[in-house]
Amino acid sequence: MSEQTLFATLRAESRIWAVAAIHGAVDRLRALHGQLGPLFEPGDQLVYLGNYSGHGPAVRETIDELLLFRRALLALGGVECDDIVYLRGGQEEMWHKLLQLQLAPNPQQVLHWMVEQGIQPTIEAYGARVDDALLAARDGILSLTKWTSQLRQTLRGFDGHTALTSVLRHAAFTADGSLLFVHAGIDPSRPLLAQSDSFWWGGGSFQQIEEPFEHYRRIVRGYDRRHGGVQETAATMTLDANCGFGGPLLAACFAPGGELINTISA
């Protein structure tokens, strides 16, 4: 995949809003959008930081709300398609792998791990069952291919859902290097193009990052397994207040240059 496909470049001279992990909490997302809508100005940019689904029960409704709010913003004068960016979270990465589960060397083991990570509500949201997938995996590759093909067909039946999965980026950054937006973390010992799974599963030592990564002065992430709220250091910022597990959904606004100027929650 090309760098342009993997990453989104944001204008450095505009404000940027970033929304934390949602986990299927559609009521909180709607409430946050209700606050964000009047605050969003033409020229602003918006980055969703991944994990739109998983764990929470309202997966399809959450995706619908993301698409509806995008249409509402685009209806404003001065808002362009590239001003709204969606990052791939761990849940979206698992979903991508799930749709190719027949290619996994041990699909039953992989599926059990995905369920432990919270993917079951997403599977059920699109009319499938984990037990059926396990049975298909035991039957062999042909049965499992049929199961994943049916899942993809069902996904295509919901307007915009397949299109959204096709535009997810691994990270986003400002053109001046002030901010780098990621889902869960990075491995500071590896260059940006070599991060791979670190974007989704490499958040364990995120808060120990003390120096700018490459030329980015601050890294912003939207998912933290500890769900500790807004956490800010000289080189990092975390936005995750346990949304989808009983806590509020957070969003933050950054000024040109990367300074935090506002946070909202719902």
C-alpha positions in Angstrom: 0.0 0.0 0.0 1.2 3.5 -0.8 2.0 6.1 1.9 -0.9 8.2 0.6 -3.3 5.3 1.3 -1.9 4.6 4.7 -1.7 8.1 6.1 -3.7 11.3 6.0 -2.0 14.7 5.8 -3.7 17.5 7.7 -3.4 21.2 7.1 -1.1 22.8 9.6 -2.9 26.2 9.6 -6.3 24.9 10.7 -7.9 23.7 14.0 -8.2 19.9 14.3 -10.8 18.1 16.3 -10.0 14.5 17.5 -12.5 12.0 18.7 -11.6 9.1 21.0 -12.6 5.4 20.8 -16.3 4.9 20.7 -16.9 1.2 21.0 -20.5 1.2 19.7 -21.8 3.7 22.2 -24.0 5.5 19.7 -25.9 7.6 22.3 -22.7 9.1 23.5 -21.5 9.7 19.9 -24.8 11.4 19.0 -24.5 13.6 22.1 -20.9 14.5 21.3 -21.9 15.3 17.7 -24.6 17.6 19.1 -22.0 19.6 21.0 -19.4 19.4 18.2 -21.6 20.5 15.4 -22.1 24.2 16.6 -18.4 24.4 17.5 -17.1 23.1 14.1 -16.1 26.0 11.8 -15.4 25.9 8.1 -11.7 25.2 7.8 -11.6 22.9 10.8 -10.6 19.3 10.4 -11.9 16.2 12.2 -10.1 13.0 13.0 -11.8 9.9 14.5 -9.2 7.8 16.3 -10.6 4.3 15.7 -12.5 1.6 17.5 -15.9 2.7 16.3 -17.3 -0.8 17.0 -16.5 -3.7 19.4 -17.8 -4.3 22.9 -20.8 -2.0 22.6 -24.2 -3.2 21.3 -25.0 -0.5 18.7 -22.4 -1.2 16.1 -24.4 -0.5 12.9 -26.1 2.5 14.4 -22.7 3.9 15.4 -21.4 3.6 11.8 -24.6 5.2 10.5 -24.1 8.1 12.9 -20.5 8.6 11.7 -21.8 8.8 8.1 -24.7 11.1 8.9 -22.5 13.6 10.8 -20.0 13.6 7.9 -22.8 14.5 5.5 -24.0 17.3 7.8 -20.5 18.8 8.0 -20.0 18.5 4.2 -23.2 20.4 3.8 -21.6 23.4 5.4 -19.8 25.8 3.2 -16.0 25.4 3.2 -15.8 21.8 4.5 -14.1 19.4 2.1 -14.1 15.6 2.0 -10.4 15.5 3.1 -11.3 17.5 6.2 -12.8 14.4 7.8 -10.4 11.5 8.5 -11.1 8.0 10.0 -8.3 6.0 11.5 -8.3 2.2 11.7 -8.5 1.0 15.3 -7.8 -2.4 16.7 -11.5 -3.3 16.2 -11.4 -2.3 12.6 -8.1 -4.2 12.0 -9.7 -7.3 13.5 -12.8 -6.9 11.3 -10.5 -6.6 8.2 -8.8 -9.9 9.2 -12.1 -11.5 10.1 -13.4 -11.0 6.5 -10.4 -13.1 5.4 -10.5 -15.6 8.2 -10.2 -18.5 5.8 -6.6 -17.4 5.1 -5.5 -17.6 8.7 -3.3 -20.6 9.6 -5.4 -21.4 12.7 -8.8 -19.7 12.2 -10.4 -21.2 15.3 -7.6 -19.8 17.5 -7.7 -16.5 15.8 -11.4 -16.2 16.2 -11.3 -17.0 19.9 -8.7 -14.3 20.4 -10.8 -11.8 18.5 -13.8 -12.6 20.7 -11.7 -12.0 23.8 -10.9 -8.6 22.3 -14.6 -7.7 21.9 -15.4 -8.4 18.2 -18.5 -10.5 18.9 -21.0 -7.6 18.9 -19.7 -6.5 15.5 -20.2 -10.0 14.1 -23.7 -10.2 15.4 -24.5 -6.7 14.2 -24.2 -7.9 10.7 -26.3 -11.0 11.2 -23.6 -13.6 11.8 -22.8 -15.9 14.7 -19.4 -16.8 16.3 -20.6 -20.4 16.8 -21.3 -20.7 13.1 -17.9 -19.4 12.2 -16.3 -22.0 14.6 -18.3 -24.8 13.0 -17.3 -23.6 9.5 -13.7 -23.5 10.6 -13.9 -27.1 11.7 -15.5 -28.1 8.4 -12.6 -26.6 6.4 -11.6 -23.7 4.2 -14.6 -24.0 1.8 -17.2 -23.7 4.6 -15.3 -20.8 6.2 -15.0 -19.0 2.9 -18.8 -19.3 2.5 -19.2 -17.8 6.0 -17.0 -14.8 5.3 -18.5 -14.3 1.9 -22.0 -14.1 3.4 -20.7 -11.6 6.0 -19.2 -9.4 3.3 -22.5 -9.5 1.4 -24.5 -8.5 4.4 -22.1 -5.6 5.1 -22.6 -4.3 1.5 -26.3 -4.1 2.3 -25.8 -1.2 4.7 -25.3 2.0 2.8 -21.8 3.5 3.3 -20.5 0.8 5.6 -18.2 -0.9 3.1 -17.1 2.4 1.8 -16.1 3.6 5.3 -13.9 0.5 5.8 -12.1 1.3 2.6 -10.9 4.7 3.6 -9.6 4.0 7.1 -6.0 5.4 7.6 -3.3 4.0 9.8 -2.4 7.4 11.1 -2.8 11.1 10.3 -0.3 14.0 10.7 -0.1 17.7 10.2 2.0 19.0 7.3 4.2 21.0 9.6 5.0 18.0 11.9 3.3 19.5 15.0 0.9 16.6 15.5 0.7 12.8 14.8 -2.6 11.1 15.4 -2.7 7.4 16.0 -5.1 4.8 17.4 -3.4 3.2 20.4 0.3 3.8 20.2 3.6 3.5 18.3 7.0 1.8 18.7 9.4 4.8 19.0 12.3 2.6 17.9 10.8 2.0 14.4 10.1 4.6 11.7 6.5 5.6 10.9 6.3 3.4 7.8 7.4 0.3 9.7 4.9 0.6 12.6 2.5 -2.0 11.3 0.6 -3.6 14.3 2.1 -1.1 16.7 -0.6 1.4 15.7 -3.3 -1.0 17.2 -1.5 -3.0 19.8 1.6 -1.1 20.8 0.3 1.3 23.4 1.8 -0.3 26.5 4.7 2.2 26.8 3.0 5.1 25.1 3.2 7.4 28.2 6.9 6.7 28.6 7.6 8.5 25.3 9.5 11.6 26.4 11.0 12.9 23.2 9.4 13.9 19.9 9.0 11.0 17.5 10.8 11.6 14.3 9.8 15.2 13.5 6.4 15.1 15.2 6.3 17.3 18.3 3.3 15.5 19.9 1.5 12.2 19.4 -2.2 12.0 20.1 -4.0 8.7 20.6 -7.7 7.8 21.2 -7.5 4.4 22.8 -5.8 3.3 26.1 -6.5 -0.1 27.7 -6.5 1.7 31.1 -9.1 4.2 30.0 -7.5 7.0 32.1 -9.2 10.0 30.5 -7.2 13.0 29.2 -3.5 12.4 29.9 -1.0 14.9 28.6 2.8 14.9 28.6 5.3 17.0 26.8 5.4 14.6 23.8 2.0 12.7 24.0 -1.7 13.0 24.7 -4.2 10.3 25.4 -8.0 10.7 25.0 -9.9 7.7 26.4 -12.4 8.0 29.3 -13.8 4.4 29.1 -16.4 5.1 26.4 -18.2 1.8 25.6 -17.6 0.5 29.1 -19.7 3.1 31.0 -17.6 6.2 30.6 -18.0 9.4 28.5 -16.8 9.9 24.9 -14.1 12.6 24.6 -13.1 15.0 21.9 -10.3 17.5 21.9 -9.6 20.6 19.7 -6.0 21.5 18.8 -4.9 24.9 17.5 -2.5 25.4 14.6 0.8 24.4 16.0 -0.6 21.6 18.2 -1.7 23.4 21.4 -4.7 21.9 23.1 -7.4 24.6 23.2 -10.7 22.7 24.1 -12.1 19.3 25.2 -15.7 18.2 25.2 -17.3 15.0 26.5 -20.7 13.3 26.3 
